[in-house]
């Protein structure tokens, strides 16, 4: 056993609460295995060692769980909002108390640096607390009757069973952002975590059980996506499907949900531009650029993918950025480096392909550009300068630690380039001009714009994009409303 594998094994066995590591799915208040014993192995991306295995549930088991969630819906939805709030608050407290174990478990299956994993647990807990409070405030504007002898009432009511499909890059926060909103609204939940990182979601299910969620209200099902998610999309009982993942898979699910006309909440791909004008706060913009690129080792839909720097500061900016990147540490997550491993070999191959394509088209490599000798899933943080607009990295999301730079000369030029994408999730803008900020925040075709900063997310904000970056919003009151239907009642008063 390698030293790294021994370190990871020790970390798993040293959990303060060993029951947080569950190798079963959670359905209708029970921990279950597949009837034929089928399992999916989960490996550590840092060294490829086996972490454990989870059941590969059958479509029939998924259908049974959806039926259980449907049966549980009536009682859960009829609870007073204050009662749902109290259960959510207990779940929040348990998550906060288990922060260290949850973070270490995430590092072992996902690979992200330990401090980032701790930050994600805090982020995940914040959604539970936020929606516990919002559960008591699910309301809607009234309407003044336009008809004689009529009283009108408008209300928001929970839609029914919510199917949740969560990604591997934020395995805890994406579950709580969806589930807490749905549960607060009065929906029951059937969730499917990524098979690459299921243990974080199962640990949250363990804590939810302790918090007192009734059987059938919160379910976490493991298995092959085609079996689990396919059953969700086909089910008449699943009224809302919330998905975070690639635009390609989002399109597929969109079509699969059409026959049952489900409500859809989709947070899909990103292709974020980072725009810095010559009048920016130079040092602040460089620091922000590094942060915007390398969080979660670049495996983040919010990661800046295309860097547009105004010509007068271009050379100095790129060199200052590259100098900071050369100083970034790389290693296994429990050592808390700046850059951890990528999730799998396919992710590494994509980085290699993007670098090779950019260099073939005339880009300059300033640092990185290849695998690290630490292990097969480690890729050196990379800076490419003078990248042409037809390069692959400027046409598709990289989802890794590569920063691609190009200069621009005018506002019109950079605005056209920045908007030349179908995945308008987030854009980053650095300038000191109030007039330019006003223009660009209006004209950038993105659901979110960060001005002179990087961090913009949080439970109170409506997270989402435009075009093919997704549908609907997560977080904020809007995130809870996605799991509701509006009901209008008109009663005769004569």
N, C-alpha and C positions, 0 to 999 in steps of 0.2 A: 504494500500500500504506500502511495506517495505521501510526502509530508503534508501536501495540501489536502488530500483525501482524508488523512488522519485528523487534520484540523477540523474539517467539515463534519466528520462523523462524531467527533468529540462535542462539537457545538450542538448537534442534534440531540445527543444523549444527555447533554447538560441543560436542556430546557427546564426552567423552574416548574413548569406545568406540562409534564409529558403527554397528557391527554389532548393537548392542542395539536399533536401530530396524529391525524386520523387517516387511515388507509381504507376508509369506507365512504360511500356516498350517504347523504342524509336526505331521507324521504319520508314524509308523513310522520315525523317525530321519531323515526328509527334510523339506525345506522345499518346500511345494507350492502351486500356484495352482489355481483352478477350471478344469476342462477347457474351458469355453466363455469363459474370461476374465472371467466375472462378478465384480464387485467391490462392496464397500460402502465409501462414503466416510466418513471420520472427521473431524469438525470440532472446532475449538477453541471451547468454550462461552463464552470471554471475548469473542470477536469474530466467531465464525462462519466463520473462514477454514479452508480445507481443510488438515488435518495430513497425511493420506495415505489409503491405501485398503488393505483386506484382502480376501482371496478370499471369495466367497460359494460355499462348497463345496456340492456336491450331496449328496443323501441317500445315493447310491451310494458316494461317497467316505467319508462318515461310517461306513457299514457296513463298508467295507474297513479303515478304521482300527480299528474295534471288533474286527474279526477279527484284526488284527495284535496288538492288546493282549491278546486272548484267547490267541493263540499264545505271546506273551511271558510270560504269567502263570506258566506252570509253572516256567520257569527262575528267574524273579525270586522267586517265592514259596519256592523251594527253597534260595535262598541262605541262608547263615548270617545271623542278625540283625545280627551284627557287620559283615558285608560291606555290607548295606544301610545300616547306620549310617554307614559310612565315606563312601559316595557322598553321602548326605544332608549330612554334615559338609562335604564339598567344595563342594556346592551352597551351603550356608550361607556359607562363606567368600567365594565369588564374589559373592553378593548383598551382603554387607557391603562388599566392595571397590568395588562398583559403585553404592554408595548415592547419590551425587550425581547420576549420570546417570539412574538409575531414578526418583529424585524429580522431576527436571526433566521427564522424559518423561511422568510422571503429571500434572504441572501442566498441560502443554500439551494433553493429551487430556481431563483430568477437571476442571481448573480450580481445585482446592483450593490454599490458600496454601502456599507453598514449605516453610515450617517444618512444617506438618502433613503434607505429602508425605514429608519426611525422616523424621518420626516414624512414618509408616505403613511405610516401608521397614524401619526398625528392628523394628517390630511383626511385619512379614512374616518377617523373618529369624529372629526369636525362635521362631516355630513350627517352622521347619526344624531349628534347633538342639535344641529340646525333643524333637521326635519322633525325631531321630537318636539321642538318648539313650534314649528310651522304647522304641525298636525292640528293645533288648536286654533289655527287662523285660516282654515280652508274656507274661503267665502268668495262671493262674487258681487259685482255691482247690482243694485236693484233696478227696476224699471217702473216708470210711472205709466199707469194704464192709459191707453188711448181709446179704450172701448167703454161705453157706459155700463154700469152695474157689473163690473168685472174687477177681480183682484188678481194681480199677476205676481208670480214668484219665480225666481231663477236660482238654481243651486248647482253646485258641483258634486257629482257623485262618483265613487270609485268605479273604474271601468270593469274590473273583474280580475281574472288571473293574469299576472304579468310575467312574460318570459324574458329573462335577462341573459345575455351572452357577453361575457367579459374577457378581456385580453390578458396576455401574459406580461405586458410591460408595467402595468400598475395593478397587480392581482388583488390587492386589498381595497384600494381607494375606488376603483371602478365598480366593485361590487357594492360597497356601501353607498356610493353616489346614486346608484340606480335603486338598490333595494330599500334604503331608508326613505327615499321619496315615495316609492310605490306603497310601502307599508304604512307610512304616515297618512297617505291618501285613503287607505282602507283596502288596498288590493292585497291579494296573496301573491306569493312569489315562487317561481320555479327558475332557478339560476343554473347556468352551465358555464363553469370556468374553463379557461384554456387547459388542455391536457398537458401543456408544458409547465404550468404553475398551478396545480389544483389545491395544493396543501394550504395555501394562504386562505382561500375561500372556505375550505373545510374547517379550518381553525376558527374562522368567524362564525360558522354554523354551530360549532361546539359552544361558543360563547353565547350565541343567540338562544340555544336550548336552555342554557343556565339562566338567561335573562327572563325566561318564562313565556316565550312565544308559543302559542298553542300548536299542536300537531297539525301539519299541513299548511301552515301559514308561511314558513320560510323553508324552502327545499333547495339543496345543492346537489346537482346530478352530474356525475362524471361519466366519461365515455367518448366514443367517437362522435365528432360534431355532426356527421351526416345522420347518425341515429338519433342523437338527443335533440339537436336543433331542428332536424327534419320533422320529428314528432311535434315539436312546439309550433312550427309554422303551419302544420296540417290541422292542428286541433282547433275546434270551434270554441273550446273553453278559454283558450289563450286569446285575450282581447287586445293586449298591447305587447309588442316585441321591442325591446330595447337592446341595441347592439353597438359595441365599440370594436372597430377593427378596420380592415382595409376597404377601400372603395369597391374593389372587385367583388369581395364577399358580400358587401352591402347591397350591390346590385342584384346578386343572386338571391339574397333573402327577400329583397323587395319583390321580386317576381314570385317567390314561393308563398309570400303572404297575400298576394293579390286574390286568390280564390276565396279566402276567408275575410278579406277586407279589414285587416287589423290596423290599429293605430301603430305607427312606427316612430321610434326615437332612435336616430342613428348618428353616431359620432364616428366619422370615417377618416379618410386620409388627410394629411396636411402636406403643404409644400411651401413653407413659410419664407417670405422674403425678409431680409434684414437690410434696411436702407439707412445709410449714414450720409448726411450732407456735410459740406465743408465747415459749416458754422456750428457743428455739434460740439458738445463737451467731449474732447478727444479721449481722454483717459477713461471717462465714464462709459463712453460708447464702446471702447475696446473691451473693457471688463464685461459689459453687458453682452457683447457679441460672444465672448467665450462661454458665459453662462447660458446663453440662448442656444448654443450648439451642443454642449457636452453633458448636460444633465441626463442621467440614465444612459450614459455612454452614447448619447445621440439617438437612443431608441425611444423617442417621444414624439407624438404627433405635433407637439408645439415646437419641436426643435427647428431652429433656423436652418434652412436648406440651401438658400441662395443669398449670397452677400453682395449687395450693390453699394459701392462706395464712390462718392463724388470724386472726380478726377484730381482736383488739387491736393487731396489728402490720401489718395489711394495707396501710393507706394509706402508711405509712412504707416498707414493704418494696417496694411497687410503684414508688414514686417513686425510691428508691435504685437499684433495678434499671434503671429507665428512664434515669436519669442516666448509668449506666455504658454502657448501650446507645447512647446518643447520642454517646458518645466512641469507639465502635468505628469502625475504618477499613474502607473498602470499595474493592476494586480488583482488577486481574488478579493471578493467583496468583504470578507471578514477582516481583512487588513485595512479596510476603509481607504482605498485609493481614490484618485480622481476619476479614473476610467476602469470599469470592470470588464468582464467578458461579454461578448455578444451572445444572444440566446442560443444560436445553433450554427452549424456549418453553412447553411443556406444564407444566413445573414452575413457571414464573413465573405462568402463567394460574391455576394452583391457588392460589397465594398471594393473588392478586387476588380470587379467588372467596371464599376464607375470610375475608379482611378485610371485603369488602362484606357478606357474610352476617352476620358478627358485629356490624357497625355497624348494620345494619338491625334487629337484634334488641336493640339498646340498649347495646352495648359502647361504651367510650370509647377513642379512639385517642390514645396518649400520645406516640408518635414513629413515624416511618416510614410504612408503609402503602401504599407505591407503588414503582414501578420507579425505579431510579437512572438518572440521565442518562449514566452511564458507558457503558452498552451495553444491548441489549435483554434479556439474560439476568441482569442484576443487579437484585436487589430489596433495598430498604433494610431493615436490621434493624428489626423492628417490635415494639411493645408494645401490647397490648390489655388494658384493665382492665374489670372488671364484666361479664365474658362470661357469658351465661346457659348453662345446661346443655344446651339444645337447639340451640346453635350448631353449625355444621358442624365447626368446629375442635375442639370437644369430643366429636365423634362419629367423627371419622376422622383418620388420621395426616396431618399437614401436610407433612412432609418439606421444610421450608424455614425461613427465619429469622424466624418469628413466635412470640412468647411470649404466651399467653393466660392471664389471671389471673382468679380469683374467690375471694371469702372463704368461710370456713366457721366454724361455731360449736361443733361437738362432734366427738368421736372417731368416734362412730357415723355421723355425717353424712359426714365426709370419707372414711371407709373404704368406705361404700356407693358414693360417687361414684368413688373411685379404682378400685374393682373392677368398675365398670360398663363393661367392655370385654371383647371376645373375644380381644384380642391382649395377653396378659400376659407381656411380655418383661422389662421392668425397671421398678422404682419407686425414687424418691428420697425419703428421709425425713430430716428435720432436727428433732431434739429433744434435750434434755439428760436426759430422764427414762429411766433404765434399765428401769423397769417398762413404760413405753410402747414403748420399742424392742423389748422382748421380745414384747409383744402384737402390735405391728404387723408385725414380721418374720414372725410366725406367720400372721397373718390376711390380709396382702396377697397376692392371688392372682397372683403373678408369679414367674417362674423365678429372678430375681435382684433383690436389694434392696441399694441403696447407702445406708448410714447415715452421715450427717454428712460425706459426701465425694462426689465425682463419678467419678473414675477407679476402675474396679473390674476391668477386663478384663486379660487376659494369657494367655500360653500355658498356664500350669498350672491355669487355672480352667475348670469346665464351663459353657460359654456356651450358653444356650438358654432357652426360655420355656414357658409353660403355655397351655392352651386352644388357640386357633388361631394362637398365635405360633410354633408349630413342633413338630417331633418330634425327639427325640434331643438330643444335646449335641455341641458342638464344643470343641476345646481339652481339656486335661487327658488323663489316661489314658483317660477315658470316650470322648473323641473318636476315639482309635485303635480302641477296642473296637467302635465303630459299624461298622467295616469288616471285622469278623470274624464267624465263626460258632462256636458252641460245639459241640465234638465230645466225645461220651462213649463210652468203650470199656470193655466188661466182658469179661475174659478168664478162661476156666476154668483153674485151676491144678492140676487133678488129672493 
